[in-house]
Amino acid sequence: MCRAFLIKYAEIGIKGKNRYLFENALVQQIKYALKKCDGQFSVRKTDGRIYAEAEGDFDYEDAVARLQKVFGISAICPMVYVEDEGFESLGRMVVDYVGRTYPDRNRTFKVAARRARKSYPLDSMEMNAELGGLILDAYPEMRVDVHNPEIVIHVEVRDRIYVYSAVIPGPGGMPVGTGGKAMLLLSGGIDSPVAGWMIAKRGVKIDAVYFHAPPYTSERAKQKVVDLAAKVAAYAGPVYLHVINFTEIQLYIYDKCPHDELTIIMRRYMMRIAEHIARETECLGLITGESIGQVASQTMQSLMATDEVCGLPVYRPLIGFDKMDIVDISEKIGTYETSIQPYEDCCTIFVAKHPVTKPNVSVIRRHEHNLDEKIDELVRKALADDEVIVVR
């Protein structure tokens, strides 16, 4: 029966003198994830290892599922452990562990012992040989294969003696909060939740802004975005979702600007508003789900036209991805089925029949002067009516 987890990390291990900051952040994220489990855990770090030890019964499947959503974890190893009561006691425990963990024992194996506590009387090679012999005596149907075993039984001698064999992959990346904070432009589509997830994986705390256009977009469309934010929040922690009523701005642009430029000009105002909120909330950049050439507003020329209004950097992690690459990730992180629900967002409602694909920035600027009479007032009103939803 699993009594603890060994939590492995990868990239954190190559950090220099500030490595402890990343380890501490990962410990805090693990504590936060396991706090929601049906059971109590003690989480600690020692000698380049992080252990989460159960203080009673717990839901194993739930604990693993939560740990698999903690960025920074490269692997989760369910363990059993014993106090050091001599090698004979350890041998009995290892044999019992193999018997309970592998009912089908017609497999190859090897023992991989590690003696971190040098006072232990047997060294690693001696433990490998002795424990391997005990396993073969107890289960003669098993066979040793030191090169390509089906089972690797890890034995670590530390303050306690830990035994594990399963290695469950984690999401990798860096602990959330170690990379600053950024504002995600979140729509109801497939791309933007994936973009947010990818930037969060690099340790960035995510907030989000959604542009709502009632009555042209429904409350179901808004709820769809809240649901997508919740999927991202499962990995990235609580997301502050800013809901901006964009209807009056869109209608004004529709009335005053050339229709083939609607998408670009609307997008420029979305970026302006998102950047305003980002600066107010101390974000260090904007995140979008754009990919070169996917739609008219995502050509190189169009991206340059939207970037022109931004003072903060714009991060586009999907910029070189094919659509199927993005779909694959969305299925992996659980956002795909929500994203394909048939509720329109404001970008699709007001799209031009023949949008410009190679906008000229100076021409776009000139046409934006058509909006001078009311646009600043409308933007201020939209920001004043910002609805903030905390999504967990």
Buried (B, 14 or more C-beta within 10 A) or exposed (E): EBBBBBBBBBBBEEBEEEBEEBBEBBBBBBBBBBEEBEBEBEBEBEEEBBBBBBEEEBEBEBBBEBBBBBBBBBBBBBBBBBEBEEBEEBBBBBBEBBEEBBEEBEBBBBBBBBBBBEEBEBEBEBBBEBBBEBBBEBBEEBBBEEEEBEBBBBBBBBEBBBBBBBBBEBBBBBBBBBBEBBBBBBBBBBBBBBBBBBBBBBBBBBBBBBBBBEEBBBEEBBBBBBBBBBBBBBBBBBBBBBBBBBBBBBBBBBEBBBBBBBBBBBBBBBBBBBBBBBEEBEBBBBBBBBBBEBBBBBBEBBBEBBBEBBEBEBBBBBBEBEEEEBBEBBBEBBBBEBBEEEBBBBBBEBBBEEBBBEBEBEEBBEBBEBBEEEBEEBBEEBBEEBEEBEBE
